[in-house]
Amino acid sequence: MTTDAEAASEGGAAGAARAPWPGLYPWQRDAAATMFADRARWPHALLVAGAAGIGKRALALEFARALLCETPLAGGGACGACPGCRYVAAGQHPDLRVVEPIELDDDGGEAKAVEWIAVDRIRALIDWAQLTSHRRIAKVAVIVPAERMNAAAANALLKTLEEPPPSTYLILVTAAPGRIPATLRSRCRRLVAPRPDAAAATQWLAAQGVANAAELLAQAGGAPLAAHALADRGYQAERAVWLAALAAPAALEPAMLAARIDAAPREERRDRIATLIDWLIAWCGDLALVRAGVAPRRNADHAAALARLAAAVAPVPLFRYHRALLRQRGLVAHPLQPRLVAASLLTDYRSLFR
């Protein structure tokens, strides 16, 4: 679970095993130490919330490893050497469950992503939680992303949150806490996942060998893990095509551009429309900033085009369009036709400049 090169520099395998919080990113370690300062009062349900791409899943899994450690360090972190830690590292700890929107295919072989965490997954988790722990330390379940539980699954989890079995801990991870029912949120202690400042994030990206770290970090809204993913050449090439079209709305052909969505494999089209909406949200946000006399934050590499367009767009229609994009982003899990959604959004964007 080591996330950076620091553990390797602390004396080889033995040093890495005993390093404090070896599974965390550098900007998370103080928060972890604070949480475990009073390990005896750890909440039975914890909601880890924060922006996408800042390492919330790693934070939750390191919490789980520390809770399951049989010889924890003085600060509460996992030792990395006990049987419990070795089971977690191997992905085979019987007292740890990670519930994600992933299911095995019909043949029970290859895992595939699904849209929702279904109720049967949560019911199975509840049945597991009622069993006696194998290692007699604790039982920990991580649900990520928690907002992807469907309504029936969320309702099924409620009773376990209200009356958790002894020494059983639930960790819900989310980038959209507002999409989790209030009845669940109110029964969890909330932890806002830490995120690094720009200097620390840029330094970390540079250490990972990422070129243009500052530019990618801006594109990712300051989220370092997201910025790392954006370094992909294919992603940057596709982004360049779409942003060039947004920079020239008079020449934009919505139907033709939206056809690029259907050019992707069927299983990737929903991700493509989600990415497009994110680009549009960031682009319109920068338009509003530039019109207000502020430098663009997400698309600084298109500052000249944004300055030209900002002078030609009226604020009220822009704000209404931006609000519509935010609503559409919440519905992206089930658009009827990604290509048609894209064409409609692009048509509305073009109309801002008429």
C-alpha positions in Angstrom: 0.0 0.0 0.0 3.0 2.3 0.0 2.1 5.4 -2.0 5.5 7.1 -2.4 9.2 6.6 -2.3 9.7 7.7 1.3 9.3 4.3 2.9 11.9 2.8 0.6 14.5 5.3 1.9 14.0 4.4 5.5 16.1 1.3 5.7 14.8 -1.2 3.2 11.8 -3.5 3.8 12.1 -3.5 7.5 12.2 0.3 7.7 9.3 0.6 5.3 7.2 -1.8 7.5 7.8 0.3 10.6 7.5 3.7 9.0 4.6 5.7 10.4 1.5 5.5 8.1 3.3 3.9 5.2 0.1 3.6 3.1 -0.7 7.3 3.1 0.2 10.2 0.9 2.4 12.8 2.6 -0.4 15.3 3.1 -2.6 12.8 4.9 -0.3 11.7 7.7 -1.0 14.5 10.2 -4.7 13.9 9.9 -4.3 10.2 10.4 -2.2 10.8 13.5 -4.8 13.2 14.9 -7.6 10.6 14.3 -5.7 7.9 16.1 -4.5 10.0 19.0 -7.6 8.6 20.8 -7.8 5.2 19.2 -10.0 3.8 22.0 -12.8 6.2 21.0 -12.7 5.5 17.3 -16.2 6.1 15.8 -18.2 3.0 14.8 -19.1 4.9 11.5 -16.8 7.4 9.8 -17.6 9.4 6.7 -14.5 10.4 4.8 -15.5 13.2 2.4 -13.5 15.3 0.0 -12.8 16.2 -3.6 -12.1 13.5 -6.1 -8.5 12.7 -6.7 -7.0 13.5 -3.3 -6.5 10.0 -2.0 -9.6 9.3 0.1 -9.6 5.6 -0.6 -5.9 5.2 0.5 -6.7 7.1 3.7 -9.7 4.8 4.4 -7.7 1.7 3.7 -4.9 2.8 6.0 -7.4 3.5 8.7 -8.7 0.0 8.2 -5.2 -1.5 8.4 -4.5 0.4 11.6 -7.7 -0.8 13.2 -6.9 -4.4 12.3 -3.3 -4.2 13.4 -2.4 -6.6 16.2 0.6 -4.7 17.4 0.0 -1.0 16.5 2.7 1.6 16.8 2.7 4.1 19.6 0.9 6.7 17.5 -1.8 4.2 16.5 -0.5 3.4 13.1 -0.3 -0.1 11.7 3.0 -1.9 12.4 3.1 -3.5 9.0 4.7 -6.7 10.4 2.0 -8.6 12.4 -0.2 -11.3 10.9 -3.1 -8.8 10.6 -1.0 -6.3 8.6 0.3 -9.1 6.3 -3.2 -10.3 5.6 -4.3 -6.8 4.7 -1.3 -6.3 2.4 -2.1 -9.6 0.7 -5.8 -8.6 0.3 -6.9 -11.6 2.3 -7.8 -10.4 5.7 -11.0 -12.1 6.8 -12.1 -9.2 8.9 -11.8 -6.5 6.2 -14.4 -5.9 3.5 -14.2 -3.4 0.7 -17.5 -2.8 -1.0 -17.2 -1.0 -4.4 -19.4 -0.8 -7.5 -17.6 -3.8 -9.0 -19.0 -7.2 -9.7 -17.8 -10.5 -11.2 -19.0 -11.3 -14.7 -21.6 -14.0 -15.3 -18.9 -16.7 -15.3 -17.6 -15.6 -11.9 -14.3 -14.6 -13.4 -13.2 -11.1 -14.5 -14.4 -8.1 -12.4 -16.4 -5.4 -14.1 -17.5 -1.9 -13.0 -21.2 -1.4 -12.5 -23.2 1.7 -11.9 -24.5 1.1 -8.4 -23.7 -0.8 -5.3 -26.7 -3.0 -5.1 -28.7 -4.0 -2.0 -27.6 -7.6 -2.1 -24.0 -6.4 -1.6 -24.9 -4.4 1.5 -27.1 -7.3 2.8 -24.1 -9.6 2.4 -22.0 -7.1 4.3 -24.5 -6.9 7.1 -24.5 -10.7 7.4 -20.7 -10.7 7.5 -20.7 -8.0 10.2 -22.7 -10.2 12.5 -20.1 -12.9 12.5 -17.4 -13.1 15.2 -14.1 -11.7 13.9 -11.5 -14.2 12.9 -8.5 -12.4 14.4 -10.4 -11.2 17.5 -9.3 -7.6 17.0 -12.0 -5.9 15.0 -14.0 -6.0 11.8 -13.8 -3.1 9.3 -15.9 -2.4 6.2 -15.0 0.3 3.6 -17.7 1.4 1.2 -16.3 3.4 -1.7 -17.7 5.5 -3.2 -20.6 5.5 -0.7 -22.8 7.7 -2.8 -23.0 4.9 -5.4 -25.2 2.8 -3.1 -28.7 2.6 -4.6 -31.6 3.7 -2.4 -32.4 0.1 -1.2 -28.8 -0.5 -0.3 -28.6 2.8 1.7 -31.8 1.9 3.5 -30.5 -1.6 4.3 -27.3 -0.1 5.9 -29.2 2.2 8.2 -29.9 -0.3 11.0 -26.3 -1.5 11.1 -25.2 2.2 11.5 -27.8 2.6 14.3 -26.8 -0.6 16.1 -23.3 -1.7 15.0 -22.0 -5.0 16.3 -19.2 -4.7 18.9 -15.8 -3.8 17.5 -17.2 -3.4 14.0 -16.3 -0.2 12.1 -17.7 1.2 8.9 -15.9 3.7 6.8 -17.8 5.4 4.1 -15.8 7.3 1.4 -17.4 9.9 -0.8 -16.7 12.8 -3.1 -20.4 13.8 -3.0 -21.7 13.6 0.6 -24.9 15.4 -0.5 -25.9 12.3 -2.5 -25.8 10.1 0.6 -29.1 10.1 2.5 -29.1 12.4 5.5 -30.2 9.5 7.7 -26.8 7.8 7.0 -24.7 11.0 7.2 -26.2 11.9 10.6 -25.0 8.6 12.1 -21.4 9.0 11.0 -18.6 11.1 12.3 -17.4 13.2 9.4 -13.8 13.7 8.4 -12.9 16.1 5.6 -10.0 14.4 3.8 -6.9 16.6 3.7 -5.6 17.9 0.5 -2.2 19.4 -0.2 -1.5 23.0 -1.1 -0.3 23.7 -4.6 3.4 23.6 -3.7 3.2 20.2 -1.9 1.0 18.8 -4.7 3.3 20.0 -7.4 6.3 18.6 -5.6 4.7 15.2 -5.2 3.7 15.1 -8.9 7.3 16.0 -9.9 8.6 13.2 -7.7 6.3 10.8 -9.7 8.0 12.0 -12.9 5.1 14.0 -14.1 6.0 16.8 -16.5 4.0 20.1 -16.5 2.9 19.3 -13.0 1.6 22.8 -12.3 -0.5 22.9 -15.5 -2.0 19.4 -14.8 -2.7 20.3 -11.2 -4.7 23.4 -12.4 -6.6 21.2 -14.8 -7.5 18.8 -12.0 -8.7 21.6 -9.7 -5.8 21.1 -7.3 -6.3 17.3 -6.8 -2.9 15.6 -7.2 -4.0 12.1 -7.9 -6.4 13.4 -10.6 -3.6 15.4 -12.0 -1.4 12.4 -12.2 -4.1 10.6 -14.2 -4.5 13.6 -16.6 -0.9 13.2 -17.7 -2.1 10.5 -20.1 -1.3 11.5 -23.6 -4.5 10.2 -25.0 -6.5 12.2 -22.5 -4.6 15.4 -23.3 -5.1 14.9 -27.1 -8.8 14.5 -26.7 -9.0 17.5 -24.3 -7.2 19.6 -26.9 -9.8 18.7 -29.6 -12.8 19.6 -27.4 -11.3 22.8 -25.9 -10.3 24.0 -29.4 -14.0 23.6 -30.4 -15.2 25.5 -27.3 -12.7 28.3 -28.1 -14.4 28.8 -31.5 -18.2 28.6 -30.8 -19.1 30.2 -34.1 -17.6 27.3 -35.9 -18.8 24.6 -33.5 -20.8 21.8 -35.0 -22.5 20.1 -32.0 -23.7 16.9 -33.8 -20.4 16.3 -35.4 -18.4 16.9 -32.2 -20.8 14.8 -30.1 -20.3 11.9 -32.5 -16.9 11.5 -30.9 -18.7 10.1 -27.9 -20.1 7.2 -30.0 -16.7 6.6 -31.5 -15.6 5.3 -28.1 -16.4 1.7 -27.0 -19.9 1.4 -25.6 -18.7 0.8 -22.0 -16.6 4.0 -22.2 -19.3 6.4 -23.4 -20.7 7.2 -20.0 -17.2 8.2 -18.9 -16.8 10.3 -22.0 -19.9 12.3 -21.4 -18.9 12.8 -17.7 -15.5 14.0 -18.8 -17.1 16.4 -21.3 -19.4 17.8 -18.7 -16.4 18.3 -16.4 -14.6 20.2 -19.1 -17.6 22.4 -19.8 -18.0 23.2 -16.1 -14.4 24.1 -15.8 -14.5 26.1 -19.0 -17.6 28.1 -18.0 -16.2 28.7 -14.5 -13.1 30.1 -16.1 -15.2 32.3 -18.4 -16.9 33.8 -15.4 -13.6 34.4 -13.6 -12.1 36.1 -16.7 -15.1 38.3 -17.2 -14.8 39.3 -13.5 -11.1 40.3 -14.1 -9.6 37.2 -12.5 -7.1 34.8 -14.2 -8.5 31.4 -15.3 -7.9 28.6 -12.8 -8.5 25.3 -14.7 -7.6 26.2 -18.3 -4.7 28.6 -18.1 -3.3 27.2 -21.3 -6.3 28.7 -23.1 -6.2 32.1 -21.4 -6.2 34.1 -24.7 -9.3 32.3 -26.0 -11.1 32.7 -22.7 -10.4 36.4 -22.6 -11.8 36.8 -26.1 -15.0 34.9 -25.3 -15.5 36.4 -21.9 -16.0 39.8 -23.6 -18.8 38.3 -25.7 -20.9 36.4 -23.2 -23.5 37.8 -20.9 -23.1 36.8 -17.3 -26.7 35.8 -16.5 -27.1 33.2 -19.4 -23.6 31.9 -18.5 -24.5 31.4 -14.9 -27.7 29.6 -15.9 -25.9 27.4 -18.3 -23.3 26.6 -15.6 -26.1 25.6 -13.2 -27.6 23.4 -15.8 -24.3 21.7 -16.3 -24.1 21.0 -12.6 -27.5 19.4 -12.7 -26.6 17.3 -15.7 -23.4 16.2 -13.9 -25.6 14.7 -11.2 -27.6 12.8 -13.8 -24.7 11.4 -15.8 -25.1 7.9 -14.3 -28.2 7.4 -16.5 -28.3 9.6 -19.6 -30.6 8.2 -22.3 -28.0 8.7 -25.0 -24.6 10.1 -24.2 -24.2 11.5 -27.7 -27.5 13.3 -27.7 -26.8 14.7 -24.2 -23.4 16.0 -25.6 -25.0 17.5 -28.7 -27.7 19.3 -26.6 -25.1 20.7 -24.2 -22.9 21.9 -27.0 -25.9 23.6 -28.8 -26.7 25.4 -25.6 -23.1 26.5 -25.2 -22.9 27.8 -28.7 -26.1 29.8 -28.2 -24.4 31.8 -25.4 -22.4 33.7 -28.0 -25.1 34.6 -30.5 
